[in-house]
Amino acid sequence: MVRLIVAALAAALAAVAGIVGYRTVTFAAPPPPAAPAIADPAAYSLDVGAAALNLSEAIRFRTISIADSAGDPAQFTQFQAWMQARYPAFHAAAKREIVGGLSLLYTWEGSDQGQPPLLLLAHQDVVPVPDDTRGAWSVDPFAGLIKSDAIWGRGAIDDKASLVALLEAAEFLAAQGRRPTRTILFAFGHDEEIGGGEGAQAIAAELVRRGVRAWFVLDEGMAALAEHPLTGGPASMIGIAEKGFATLRVRAVGQPGHSSMPPPQTAVSSLAQAVTRIHSMPIERGLEGGPALAMMRALSPQLPLTTRVAVSNEWLLGPLLQSRMADNRAALALMGTTVAPTMIDGGVRPNVLPGEAIAMINFRLHPRDTAEQVLARAREAVAGLEGVTVEWDEPPLDASPVSSTTSSSYALLAALSRAILPDAPVAPGLVVGGTDARHYSEAAENVYRFAPILVTDEDLKGLHGIDERLSTANFERMIRFYLGLMETGAMQ
Ligand SMILES: [Zn+2]
């Protein structure tokens, strides 16, 4: 009998092993649905040198986001006048509106009003160059220098490259007398770096008011990575969602007084317990509910064999895969909400009991969690701690909806990416920062975040950092990609 059971078990195991092996061998990255025929982005005869000079001129406008003491509205109006002068054919063909004070909305009307428009985003504003980092730059950040086959300066990647490349592509087509069949909208916000509350939010609200529901939105947010952390090779990451942002303010009150005869808990000890409990409260993590599993599947041919076995057999090895990814901070951020205590404040002297102590805990919300649920869990976690209260420090932002990876628009972006960067497999990703795109969920069927450039870790350091620059080759990729996008997506 025992022998029979053992034999049956062995047979079952062999069958499972057979399935695992078969699935690993036969598992292929799911191809995007019906890859569309695209206009060949390599076919356009471009003057890349002239385009690079235009980007370098655009960088010279110090369009620092207007907040408190920083930013000068005149820099924006001068930049906008420059756009009109530099791109006359496009400006003759499209309608230009100013929204929210300094943001721009262009409508390049299509001949077929029945097709939902294409909505292309970029932002005019840049982050400042703080005085204490200015000396570390090897060039003047606002000179728009071209050297070593790159365009240098604040905004070279984030995000004047997108804005200028979109205008280059539109001007190229407009100058040839091309007109879209599908309307193309261009929305250039002026306050993305400080949340987009006046620009993108106002444009999106206006579009919704007009009854516009775009085919899809394309904004910055992700790009092709030269070295993807999971595969070590190139991968084009198309952001299909972005995480939410919320900060909890944890406050503990205590009996103020002298510290020589303290009560069992002081404001500081209560706060410490509260922070520890919230920091360690259970957070659901997993491959489902966001782009994680779809990303792993898309990259599976490039993954190391053991990971590939697990991805191909996620039905069986999902938990194993998940526990492997738990060692990796980037993977953890991809699979769930993150919790980061970031500030703590309380007390004035070592021998005085403070009346209150305060801590801030920053959450980046995964699409599966809402701010409301997280707050409820945090309150549960501190239940029973006397004098402790938790509330959002400012209104929380939930994660964006997750856009489709099986839509015709995703397939179009993927096909164009493969045409520009043939060595980079295309995979969906989750944006952990914030972009203007988050404001457009209501104004489009799908919202994608992708810049068609191949970036190294070195390039990424320049974003909001020092020596920001974009290679001329990458700038050319952007223009060709947008040309292919406008022609294939809106001119057929
Ligand atoms: Zn940006």
Residues whose N, C-alpha, C, O or C-beta is under 5 A from the ligand:
A	BS01	ZN	D158 D159
